[in-house]
Amino acid sequence: MSDGRKNRPDTLVRRTELRSGVSRPVVTPIQPSVVYASPSIATLHAQYEGGAHGYTYAREGHPNAELLARKIDGMEGAEGGLILGSGMAAVTATIMGILGQGDHIVGGNQLYGRSLRLMHQDLARFGIATSLADPTDIDAMRAAIRPDTKMILVEVISNPTLRVADMAGIVALAKEAGVILAVDNTFTTPMGYKPLQEGADIVIHSVTKLLAGHSDVTLGYVAARDATQRRAIYDFAVTVGMTPAPQECWLAERGLYTFPLRVAQAQANAAELADWLAAHPKVARVLYPGRADHPDHRLAASLVGLAFGNMVSFELKEATEAAADRLVQAAPDLPFAPTLGDVGTTLSHPASSSHRGLTPEGRAALGISDGFFRVSVGIEDLSLLIADFEAGLAAV
């Protein structure tokens, strides 16, 4: 009679290591494991204390996130960057990890909509005071500095009006005031500007956008020059669970391999589309830093050279929501979506998406009317894009 042990399917349920060989995979493997086993207590101590490299629990780090972070570190000239669950997670972890009750932060007045909401509505609940100032005006930025100011947060090129910050002036101001300068480099990308090399203390990315490039991941990145600040950001992010998924890190890493090619083509398309829109009789104005009529064109050229980016904004002469909606519906092949950085062109209406939380007066102060569009230009054949916009504008 069997004792019940001979037929137990132990080999099906026991955890075993993958067999390795003399060859290696060309494509990075995805490591979905949430937990990692250590061979001894001493080894675990060494991992936590920095004496040995390894992983413990995916919320504290995992191989795909680390590999992606090191690749973006290389692009930004950074060290010890951290991958987080979204671009806003990176912004939030930077502020909440470093600042505390009684501190003050100065933000650019044309930050991304959710960054503005964080500044306007959320930070005060945690005792962090905020002020907003025009980053194109160094005197306005200087006037916003207070004795309790600990950080400045700006974007090099603003969303969605594409104004260009006076980065040289802001870097000098931050050093003069002894405050931390954090730069959201999402729009500019490392191909156009490297904040740490120019004197900033922290660089932030929404990896979701141009770095990953395919609208199939949601990730963020942050790197600080100072090791103590890096640790503070990491500890906050791990504590509140801003964990990136291995699958998304893998997809973003794959996107990086075509990043230079994608950006070059998208920028070329953006420059030509901006010129075409500017000549259209139904368009009131076009904003593209590469055009000589952009208010910050000379400043942009000094900062980014010819890497003016893939973002174009324009305003209809009939600046109403009804006119904007007619354009959207008449151009169905232009995805109407509040995102950017995809290989395909997308169309965004800030008044109804990213900046809908602002009052009409607040949007008007930023130059955003109901007839204002932001275009994230992709890598399609330019003739297809012009045909799409021709059809959309014909309906206005």
Solvent accessible surface area in square Angstrom, and as a share of the most:
residue,aa,sasa,rsa
1,M,246,1.10
2,S,67,0.43
3,D,83,0.43
4,G,52,0.50
5,R,162,0.59
6,K,172,0.73
7,N,135,0.69
8,R,136,0.49
9,P,80,0.51
10,D,60,0.31
11,T,127,0.74
12,L,147,0.73
13,V,112,0.64
14,R,170,0.62
15,R,237,0.87
16,T,123,0.71
17,E,169,0.76
18,L,171,0.85
19,R,237,0.87
20,S,104,0.67
21,G,61,0.59
22,V,168,0.96
23,S,94,0.60
24,R,192,0.70
25,P,83,0.52
26,V,141,0.81
27,V,98,0.56
28,T,32,0.19
29,P,71,0.45
30,I,60,0.31
31,Q,71,0.32
32,P,100,0.63
33,S,45,0.29
34,V,84,0.48
35,V,97,0.56
36,Y,53,0.20
37,A,109,0.84
38,S,38,0.24
39,P,120,0.75
40,S,54,0.35
41,I,132,0.67
42,A,74,0.57
43,T,41,0.24
44,L,68,0.34
45,H,103,0.46
46,A,31,0.24
47,Q,31,0.14
48,Y,132,0.50
49,E,137,0.61
50,G,67,0.64
51,G,68,0.65
52,A,41,0.32
53,H,138,0.62
54,G,33,0.32
55,Y,49,0.18
56,T,23,0.14
57,Y,87,0.33
58,A,11,0.09
59,R,96,0.35
60,E,55,0.25
61,G,27,0.26
62,H,2,0.01
63,P,35,0.22
64,N,4,0.02
65,A,9,0.07
66,E,52,0.23
67,L,66,0.33
68,L,0,0.00
69,A,3,0.02
70,R,96,0.35
71,K,64,0.27
72,I,0,0.00
73,D,9,0.05
74,G,63,0.61
75,M,45,0.20
76,E,0,0.00
77,G,47,0.45
78,A,20,0.15
79,E,121,0.54
80,G,36,0.35
81,G,6,0.06
82,L,38,0.19
83,I,4,0.02
84,L,4,0.02
85,G,23,0.22
86,S,30,0.19
87,G,11,0.11
88,M,50,0.22
89,A,13,0.10
90,A,0,0.00
91,V,4,0.02
92,T,30,0.17
93,A,0,0.00
94,T,1,0.00
95,I,1,0.00
96,M,38,0.17
97,G,19,0.18
98,I,40,0.20
99,L,13,0.07
100,G,31,0.30
101,Q,162,0.72
102,G,51,0.49
103,D,21,0.11
104,H,0,0.00
105,I,0,0.00
106,V,0,0.00
107,G,0,0.00
108,G,1,0.01
109,N,42,0.22
110,Q,23,0.10
111,L,3,0.01
112,Y,76,0.29
113,G,11,0.11
114,R,138,0.51
115,S,3,0.02
116,L,4,0.02
117,R,92,0.34
118,L,18,0.09
119,M,2,0.01
120,H,101,0.45
121,Q,94,0.42
122,D,25,0.13
123,L,1,0.00
124,A,71,0.55
125,R,171,0.62
126,F,104,0.43
127,G,28,0.26
128,I,3,0.01
129,A,37,0.29
130,T,44,0.25
131,S,31,0.20
132,L,56,0.28
133,A,10,0.08
134,D,45,0.23
135,P,9,0.06
136,T,34,0.20
137,D,61,0.31
138,I,40,0.20
139,D,97,0.50
140,A,32,0.25
141,M,0,0.00
142,R,105,0.38
143,A,87,0.68
144,A,17,0.13
145,I,38,0.19
146,R,101,0.37
147,P,145,0.91
148,D,46,0.24
149,T,7,0.04
150,K,90,0.38
151,M,0,0.00
152,I,0,0.00
153,L,3,0.01
154,V,0,0.00
155,E,16,0.07
156,V,0,0.00
157,I,9,0.04
158,S,5,0.03
159,N,4,0.02
160,P,1,0.01
161,T,4,0.03
162,L,2,0.01
163,R,69,0.25
164,V,1,0.00
165,A,1,0.01
166,D,34,0.18
167,M,1,0.00
168,A,78,0.60
169,G,18,0.17
170,I,0,0.00
171,V,15,0.09
172,A,59,0.46
173,L,3,0.01
174,A,3,0.03
175,K,132,0.56
176,E,120,0.54
177,A,42,0.33
178,G,68,0.65
179,V,14,0.08
180,I,28,0.14
181,L,1,0.00
182,A,0,0.00
183,V,0,0.00
184,D,18,0.09
185,N,0,0.00
186,T,15,0.09
187,F,20,0.08
188,T,10,0.06
189,T,3,0.02
190,P,8,0.05
191,M,84,0.37
192,G,11,0.11
193,Y,11,0.04
194,K,62,0.26
195,P,0,0.00
196,L,12,0.06
197,Q,119,0.53
198,E,97,0.44
199,G,17,0.17
200,A,1,0.00
201,D,37,0.19
202,I,0,0.00
203,V,0,0.00
204,I,2,0.01
205,H,1,0.00
206,S,15,0.10
207,V,0,0.00
208,T,24,0.14
209,K,35,0.15
210,L,9,0.05
211,L,3,0.01
212,A,2,0.01
213,G,0,0.00
214,H,69,0.31
215,S,62,0.40
216,D,68,0.35
217,V,5,0.03
218,T,70,0.40
219,L,1,0.00
220,G,0,0.00
221,Y,0,0.00
222,V,3,0.02
223,A,1,0.01
224,A,2,0.02
225,R,124,0.45
226,D,63,0.33
227,A,63,0.49
228,T,104,0.60
229,Q,34,0.15
230,R,55,0.20
231,R,145,0.53
232,A,32,0.25
233,I,4,0.02
234,Y,52,0.20
235,D,60,0.31
236,F,50,0.21
237,A,3,0.02
238,V,22,0.13
239,T,107,0.62
240,V,78,0.45
241,G,36,0.35
242,M,33,0.15
243,T,53,0.31
244,P,11,0.07
245,A,46,0.36
246,P,25,0.15
247,Q,90,0.40
248,E,48,0.21
249,C,0,0.00
250,W,48,0.17
251,L,28,0.14
252,A,0,0.00
253,E,7,0.03
254,R,124,0.45
255,G,2,0.02
256,L,15,0.08
257,Y,134,0.51
258,T,56,0.32
259,F,4,0.02
260,P,69,0.44
261,L,132,0.66
262,R,13,0.05
263,V,4,0.02
264,A,55,0.43
265,Q,81,0.36
266,A,4,0.03
267,Q,30,0.13
268,A,52,0.41
269,N,6,0.03
270,A,0,0.00
271,A,41,0.31
272,E,99,0.44
273,L,0,0.00
274,A,0,0.00
275,D,75,0.39
276,W,59,0.21
277,L,0,0.00
278,A,40,0.31
279,A,86,0.66
280,H,22,0.10
281,P,98,0.61
282,K,67,0.28
283,V,9,0.05
284,A,55,0.43
285,R,87,0.32
286,V,12,0.07
287,L,16,0.08
288,Y,6,0.02
289,P,2,0.01
290,G,24,0.23
291,R,51,0.19
292,A,91,0.71
293,D,92,0.48
294,H,6,0.03
295,P,84,0.53
296,D,13,0.07
297,H,46,0.21
298,R,214,0.78
299,L,53,0.26
300,A,1,0.00
301,A,42,0.32
302,S,88,0.57
303,L,35,0.17
304,V,11,0.06
305,G,37,0.36
306,L,160,0.80
307,A,16,0.13
308,F,23,0.10
309,G,13,0.12
310,N,2,0.01
311,M,8,0.03
312,V,0,0.00
313,S,0,0.00
314,F,1,0.00
315,E,25,0.11
316,L,1,0.01
317,K,129,0.55
318,E,73,0.33
319,A,40,0.31
320,T,61,0.35
321,E,104,0.47
322,A,60,0.47
323,A,0,0.00
324,A,3,0.02
325,D,65,0.34
326,R,97,0.35
327,L,0,0.00
328,V,24,0.14
329,Q,128,0.57
330,A,33,0.26
331,A,3,0.02
332,P,110,0.69
333,D,110,0.57
334,L,6,0.03
335,P,67,0.42
336,F,102,0.42
337,A,29,0.22
338,P,100,0.63
339,T,34,0.20
340,L,7,0.04
341,G,1,0.01
342,D,26,0.13
343,V,43,0.25
344,G,20,0.19
345,T,1,0.01
346,T,9,0.05
347,L,1,0.00
348,S,3,0.02
349,H,7,0.03
350,P,0,0.00
351,A,10,0.08
352,S,40,0.26
353,S,32,0.21
354,S,27,0.18
355,H,2,0.01
356,R,161,0.59
357,G,68,0.65
358,L,39,0.19
359,T,81,0.47
360,P,89,0.56
361,E,127,0.57
362,G,25,0.24
363,R,30,0.11
364,A,70,0.54
365,A,88,0.69
366,L,24,0.12
367,G,27,0.26
368,I,4,0.02
369,S,32,0.21
370,D,55,0.29
371,G,0,0.00
372,F,0,0.00
373,F,0,0.00
374,R,8,0.03
375,V,0,0.00
376,S,1,0.01
377,V,0,0.00
378,G,0,0.00
379,I,70,0.36
380,E,51,0.23
381,D,88,0.46
382,L,34,0.17
383,S,72,0.47
384,L,109,0.54
385,L,2,0.01
386,I,48,0.24
387,A,60,0.47
388,D,28,0.14
389,F,0,0.00
390,E,81,0.36
391,A,47,0.37
392,G,0,0.00
393,L,0,0.00
394,A,71,0.55
395,A,39,0.30
396,V,28,0.16
